[in-house]
Amino acid sequence: MKIMKLLRIGILLLVVPALSGCWLLAVGGAGAYGGYKMKEEGYKVQSPIKKEGTNSSTEK
């Protein structure tokens, strides 16, 4: 009985990390698809960081 219990726990410990990688891949794919569909609808991503010196008033 103890061997079967240890075997089940061992299998569970090996399977859980493998499944977590699959979930991360599925969530990443869903996010990428959502971004692609938003781009089709006309939405654009804007960077919150702006380069210094791109404005003509800052140049001397």
N, C-alpha and C positions, 0 to 999 in steps of 0.2 A: 504493500500500500504506500509506503513512504517513497519508494522509487517512482511510482506513477505520479505522485503529487509533485515530486521534484522535476520530473520530466515535463509535466504540464506547465509548471512555473518557468522552466527553462525555455520552452517553446514560446510562451507568452512574452518573455523578455527579448527574444530574438525577433518576433513578429512586429511588436509595437514600434520599434525604431524604423523598420522598413516601411510601415504604413504611414508614419508621420512624414516621410519624404514624399510619398505619393500625394498626400494632402497638400503639402506646400507647393508642389508642382501644379496641382489642379487649381489652387487659389491664384497662383501667378498667371496661369493661362486665362482664367476668368477675368482677372484685372486687365490683362493685355487686350482681350477681346472687347471689354467695356471701353477702354481707351480708343481702340480702333473705331468702334461704332460712334463714339462721341466726335471723333475727328471727321467722320462722314457727315455728321449733322452740322458741322461748321464750328465746333468749339476748338479753341486753341489753348495751348499750354503757355503760360507766361512765366519767365524766370523772375524770382523776387530779387535777384542780384543783378545790379547794373554795373557796367564797367565805368571806371572813372575816366574822364577826359573825352567821352564820346560827344558831349554837348559842346557846340561851337562857342558858347559863352565862357566856358572854362579855359579855352585855349588862349594863350597870349602871344 
